[in-house]
Amino acid sequence: MKKLLYVVPFLLIGGYFLLKPSKPFVSKLNQARLMLSELRGGDFTHAGDKEAVDMVITKIKQEFPEILKGNCLDVGCGFGGTADYFVKNGFKHVWAIDIDPAVINYAKSKYKQVQFSSVDAASVSLKFDRDFFSFIYLFNVLYAIEDKVTVLRQLARVSKPGTILMIFDYSVEETTEPLLDLAGKPMCPIQTKKIKQQLYESGWEVLEVRDLSETFVVWYEQLLQKLENKKKEITGHFLEKDIAKFSATYIHILHQLHNKTLGGVLIYAKRI
C-alpha cells in the first residue's frame, strides 16, 4: 500500500502531460512556397513543373547520355521534388543544395535517394571537391541572386571540364521596374545581353540559348487558373493574407510576361 501511495503522484504528473493539449505545430516553411507546391501537385516551385523538367531530361538523354551515370547537382532545390524526379528518370547520383535549412529538412525527410545539404551557392566549392560534378542545373534560382558571376564561378570550380550547366529562369533584355518574389525579395532576372559574357568570365561556354517567354505565359496562366479552381481547398489550408499575396505576385509576373518586359529563358553551357 505504501508503494502504491508513493507511485500515484508520479502517475498523476505523467497523466497531466499526456492529457495536456499540445501547442499547434508552426511550420518554418514559407507558406507561399507551400501553396505553390500544392497547386503544382508535387514539390515543384519553379515554372512549368514536370513539363519543364521533362524538357531538360529529354535533351540530356538524347545529347549527353553519359551524364546519367555521373554526379549531378541541383542548385536551389527547394522542397526536393525536382531532384527526386531526376532520380526517378535514371540519374544515378544526385546532390541537392538550398540556402534554406527548413526546406532541406523537409526534403531529407521525404526523398531518401537524394543527398541534400543546406549550402549557399556562393560558397559551394567549400562543400564539394573540384571536378566533382558532370551536370549542374538551376530551375528559377539565378533570378534571386544579384551577383551571378560569383555563383557561376563557384559552380565551375566543382565541375569537370566538359560539365553541362543548365539554367532555366526569368529573363529581361533591359533593366525594368522592380519585381518581388514570393518571399518579398527583389527579383534579378537574367539579362540576356549580358549572360553570355557572364558565363564566359565564369568558365563556361554557351551552347544554346532558348527563349521560353511564350511558354512562361502559358504556364503562369495555367497556374493562376489552378488557384481559382482550388480556391476553396486552398482557403482551408492557408491564411487569406498568404493567398492574396500569392495571387498578387503571380498576376503581376504574368502582366510583365504579357507586356514582354519579363521573359523566360533556357540556357545550356559547357565547362571550359
Secondary structure, DSSP 8 states (H G I E B T S, - for coil): -HHHHHHHHHHHHHHHHHHS--------S-HHHHHHHHHTTSS--STTHHHHHHHHHHHHHHH-GGGGGSEEEEET-TTSHHHHHHHHTT-SEEEEEES-HHHHHHHHHH-TTSEEEE--GGGGGGTS-TT-EEEEEEES-GGG-S-HHHHHHHHHHTEEEEEEEEEEEEEESS--S--B-TTS-B---EETTTHHHHHHHTTEEEEEEEE-HHHHHHHHHHHHHHHHHTHHHHHTTS-HHHHHHHHHHHHHHHHHHHTTSSEEEEEEEEE-
